[in-house]
Amino acid sequence: MLAVFEKLALAAGRRIMEIRNGGVTAELKSDSSPVTEADRAAEAIILDGLRHSFPDIPCVAEEECADGCTPGDLGDAFFLVDPLDGTKEFVGGNTDFTVNIALIRNGAPELGVVFAPATGRMFSGGPGRAEETSVGPDFTVLSQHVIAMRCENDPPLIVASRSHRTAETNTYIARFEGAEIVSVGSSLKFCLLASGKADLYPRFGRTMEWDTAAGDAVLRAAGGMTFTLDGNPLAYGKRDQREDVDFANPWFIACCEGAAATASMRRNVFTK
């Protein structure tokens, strides 16, 4: 299944870059978020492939959901797809946009692929193993190596959203004296943690499950975890929520699975 994810992510990424090279025009959806031809074309490629290969597994995809098309009973396993995460980055000419495909099983992200077509980096994760792949300009695989999260850095390197930084995020970051901050777009924030290049990703702002599932799967495969603010693992398949729409995430913190290995990190990660 992970190999199918990778193949579809590469195909979707190729189409995204073709559209980008021809010029990008964005529209606004009902929630005021941007959408482009690339979002829709990439999603069609991914969903066609998933439904052909795994016809019995439901798909939850961002653009289909925006059009009011969601499956009924999700069962024990379903796919979450964000065909172009970081559309604002894409429209703005930046490179921090990704293709995201994940398998959710029993509420947890079990498999995931994150592909950044503009930079040729792909991250894949499944139970007990995460990998980073270098992809050439012709979308062929050049090299691949295992990645793992680090858990001993104090002060931490904290990764924050480039386009969605909030006052609450800044207040949280201020707890960590001497911390270095790096701003990155899209699900690449999870991948920085998974590859041992950052330590903490606090998100005090709006996200949907398709924004986080693939990166979260890679992170968990690399030894990390995404927690809600009460210290529980972030769950997926959330519907009929009292205070929010289907598939909306609460605020969360991504870090080492042990919620940090050093005393100062343990004091600060979940203290309100």
C-alpha positions as CSV (number, residue, x, y, z in Angstrom):
1,M,0.0,0.0,0.0
2,L,2.8,2.4,0.8
3,A,4.3,1.8,-2.6
4,V,1.0,2.7,-4.2
5,F,0.9,5.9,-2.1
6,E,4.4,6.8,-3.3
7,K,3.5,6.2,-7.0
8,L,0.4,8.3,-6.8
9,A,2.1,11.1,-4.9
10,L,4.8,11.3,-7.7
11,A,2.1,11.3,-10.4
12,A,0.2,14.0,-8.6
13,G,3.3,16.0,-8.0
14,R,4.3,15.9,-11.6
15,R,0.8,17.2,-12.6
16,I,1.1,20.0,-10.0
17,M,4.4,21.1,-11.4
18,E,3.1,21.1,-15.0
19,I,0.2,23.4,-13.9
20,R,2.5,25.6,-11.8
21,N,4.9,26.1,-14.8
22,G,2.0,27.2,-16.9
23,G,0.8,29.8,-14.5
24,V,-1.4,29.6,-11.4
25,T,-4.9,31.1,-10.9
26,A,-6.6,30.7,-7.5
27,E,-10.2,30.8,-6.5
28,L,-11.7,31.1,-3.0
29,K,-13.8,28.3,-1.5
30,S,-16.7,28.9,0.9
31,D,-14.3,28.9,3.9
32,S,-12.2,31.6,2.1
33,S,-9.2,29.2,1.6
34,P,-7.7,29.2,-1.9
35,V,-8.1,26.4,-4.4
36,T,-6.4,25.9,-7.8
37,E,-6.6,23.7,-10.9
38,A,-3.6,21.9,-9.4
39,D,-5.5,21.0,-6.2
40,R,-8.3,19.4,-8.2
41,A,-6.2,17.7,-10.8
42,A,-3.9,16.1,-8.2
43,E,-6.8,14.9,-6.1
44,A,-8.4,13.3,-9.2
45,I,-5.2,11.4,-9.9
46,I,-4.9,10.2,-6.2
47,L,-8.5,9.2,-5.8
48,D,-8.7,7.3,-9.1
49,G,-5.6,5.4,-8.0
50,L,-6.7,4.6,-4.5
51,R,-10.2,3.6,-5.6
52,H,-8.8,1.3,-8.3
53,S,-6.3,-0.4,-6.0
54,F,-8.3,-0.5,-2.8
55,P,-12.0,-0.2,-3.7
56,D,-13.3,-1.3,-0.3
57,I,-11.5,1.5,1.7
58,P,-13.4,4.9,1.9
59,C,-11.6,8.1,0.8
60,V,-11.9,11.4,2.6
61,A,-10.3,14.1,0.4
62,E,-10.1,17.9,0.9
63,E,-11.7,19.1,-2.3
64,E,-14.4,16.4,-2.4
65,C,-15.3,17.4,1.2
66,A,-15.4,21.1,0.1
67,D,-17.9,20.0,-2.6
68,G,-20.0,18.2,0.0
69,C,-19.0,14.7,-1.0
70,T,-18.0,12.6,2.0
71,P,-18.3,8.8,2.6
72,G,-20.9,7.5,5.1
73,D,-19.5,4.9,7.5
74,L,-15.7,5.1,7.6
75,G,-15.3,1.7,9.2
76,D,-12.0,0.8,10.8
77,A,-9.8,2.1,8.0
78,F,-10.0,5.0,5.6
79,F,-7.8,7.2,3.5
80,L,-7.2,10.9,4.1
81,V,-6.0,12.9,1.1
82,D,-4.7,16.5,0.8
83,P,-3.7,16.7,-2.8
84,L,-1.9,20.1,-2.4
85,D,-1.2,21.1,1.2
86,G,0.1,24.6,1.4
87,T,-1.9,26.1,-1.5
88,K,-1.0,29.6,-0.2
89,E,2.7,28.8,-0.6
90,F,2.0,27.3,-4.0
91,V,0.1,30.4,-5.2
92,G,2.7,32.7,-3.7
93,G,5.6,31.0,-5.7
94,N,7.2,29.3,-2.7
95,T,8.3,25.7,-2.6
96,D,6.8,24.5,0.7
97,F,3.7,22.7,-0.7
98,T,3.1,19.0,-0.6
99,V,1.1,16.0,-1.7
100,N,-0.3,14.1,1.3
101,I,-1.8,10.6,1.4
102,A,-2.5,8.7,4.6
103,L,-4.2,5.5,5.8
104,I,-6.1,5.8,9.1
105,R,-6.7,2.7,11.1
106,N,-8.7,2.7,14.3
107,G,-8.3,6.4,14.6
108,A,-4.5,6.6,14.2
109,P,-2.4,7.4,11.1
110,E,-0.8,4.1,10.1
111,L,0.8,4.8,6.7
112,G,1.6,8.2,5.2
113,V,3.5,9.8,2.3
114,V,4.4,13.5,2.0
115,F,5.9,14.6,-1.3
116,A,7.3,18.1,-2.0
117,P,7.4,18.2,-5.8
118,A,9.2,21.6,-6.0
119,T,12.2,20.3,-4.0
120,G,12.1,16.6,-4.9
121,R,11.8,15.4,-1.3
122,M,9.4,12.6,-0.3
123,F,8.8,11.3,3.2
124,S,7.2,7.9,3.8
125,G,6.3,6.2,7.0
126,G,4.7,3.0,8.3
127,P,4.9,1.0,11.5
128,G,8.4,1.1,12.8
129,R,10.1,2.7,9.8
130,A,10.3,6.1,8.2
131,E,12.3,7.1,5.1
132,E,13.3,10.2,3.1
133,T,13.5,9.8,-0.6
134,S,15.3,12.1,-3.1
135,V,13.4,12.5,-6.3
136,G,14.9,13.7,-9.6
137,P,13.5,16.3,-12.0
138,D,12.0,13.5,-14.1
139,F,10.2,12.2,-11.0
140,T,12.3,9.1,-10.6
141,V,13.7,8.0,-7.3
142,L,17.4,8.8,-6.8
143,S,18.1,7.7,-3.3
144,Q,16.4,6.7,-0.1
145,H,17.5,6.5,3.6
146,V,15.9,5.8,7.0
147,I,15.1,8.7,9.2
148,A,14.4,9.0,12.9
149,M,13.4,11.7,15.4
150,R,15.9,13.0,17.9
151,C,14.8,13.4,21.5
152,E,17.7,15.0,23.4
153,N,17.9,18.6,22.2
154,D,17.6,21.3,24.9
155,P,16.8,24.0,24.1
156,P,14.7,22.7,21.3
157,L,14.5,23.8,17.7
158,I,10.9,24.7,17.3
159,V,9.1,24.7,13.9
160,A,6.2,27.0,13.3
161,S,3.7,27.7,10.5
162,R,4.8,30.2,7.9
163,S,1.3,31.3,6.9
164,H,-0.7,30.6,10.1
165,R,1.4,31.8,13.0
166,T,-0.8,32.9,16.0
167,A,-0.3,34.9,19.2
168,E,-1.0,31.7,21.2
169,T,1.8,29.9,19.3
170,N,4.2,32.8,20.1
171,T,3.2,32.7,23.8
172,Y,3.9,28.9,23.9
173,I,7.2,29.2,22.2
174,A,8.3,31.8,24.7
175,R,8.4,29.1,27.4
176,F,11.5,27.6,25.9
177,E,14.4,29.9,26.8
178,G,17.0,29.9,24.0
179,A,15.0,28.0,21.6
180,E,15.7,28.4,17.9
181,I,12.7,29.0,15.6
182,V,12.3,27.9,12.0
183,S,9.2,28.7,9.9
184,V,8.1,26.2,7.2
185,G,4.9,25.7,5.3
186,S,2.6,22.7,4.8
187,S,3.1,19.2,6.3
188,L,6.9,19.6,5.9
189,K,6.8,20.8,9.6
190,F,6.1,17.2,10.7
191,C,8.8,15.9,8.3
192,L,11.5,18.2,9.8
193,L,10.8,16.6,13.2
194,A,10.7,13.1,11.7
195,S,14.1,13.6,10.0
196,G,15.8,14.8,13.2
197,K,16.1,18.4,12.1
198,A,13.7,19.9,14.6
199,D,12.2,19.0,18.0
200,L,8.8,20.6,18.6
201,Y,5.9,21.7,16.5
202,P,3.1,23.5,18.4
203,R,0.0,24.3,16.4
204,F,-2.4,26.7,18.0
205,G,-4.6,27.4,15.0
206,R,-7.0,25.8,12.5
207,T,-6.1,22.5,10.8
208,M,-8.1,19.7,9.3
209,E,-7.3,16.0,9.4
210,W,-6.2,15.9,5.8
211,D,-3.7,18.6,6.6
212,T,-1.9,16.6,9.3
213,A,-2.6,12.8,8.7
214,A,0.3,12.0,6.3
215,G,2.9,14.0,8.1
216,D,1.7,12.7,11.4
217,A,2.1,9.1,10.1
218,V,5.6,9.8,9.0
219,L,6.4,11.4,12.4
220,R,5.0,8.5,14.4
221,A,6.9,6.0,12.2
222,A,10.1,8.0,13.1
223,G,9.5,7.9,16.8
224,G,7.5,11.0,17.3
225,M,3.9,11.7,18.3
226,T,1.2,14.3,17.9
227,F,-0.6,15.1,21.1
228,T,-3.6,17.2,21.9
229,L,-3.1,19.8,24.7
230,D,-4.3,17.3,27.3
231,G,-1.5,14.9,26.4
232,N,-3.5,12.4,24.4
233,P,-2.6,11.2,20.9
234,L,-4.3,13.2,18.1
235,A,-7.2,11.0,16.8
236,Y,-8.6,10.9,13.3
237,G,-12.1,10.3,11.9
238,K,-13.7,12.9,14.1
239,R,-17.3,13.5,13.1
240,D,-20.4,15.1,14.7
241,Q,-18.2,17.3,16.9
242,R,-20.1,19.5,19.3
243,E,-18.0,22.6,18.7
244,D,-16.6,22.1,15.2
245,V,-17.1,20.6,11.8
246,D,-16.3,17.1,10.7
247,F,-12.6,16.2,10.5
248,A,-11.5,19.4,12.2
249,N,-8.5,19.1,14.5
250,P,-8.0,20.6,18.0
251,W,-4.8,22.5,18.8
252,F,-1.9,20.1,19.1
253,I,1.8,19.6,19.8
254,A,4.1,17.3,17.8
255,C,7.2,16.1,19.5
256,C,9.2,13.1,20.6
257,E,6.9,10.3,21.7
258,G,8.1,10.5,25.2
259,A,6.9,14.2,25.2
260,A,10.6,15.2,25.5
261,A,13.6,13.6,27.1
262,T,14.9,16.5,29.1
263,A,13.5,18.0,32.4
264,S,12.9,21.5,31.0
265,M,11.0,20.1,28.0
266,R,8.8,17.9,30.2
267,R,8.0,21.0,32.3
268,N,7.0,23.0,29.3
269,V,5.4,20.8,26.7
270,F,2.0,20.3,28.2
271,T,1.9,22.9,31.1
272,K,-1.0,25.2,30.5
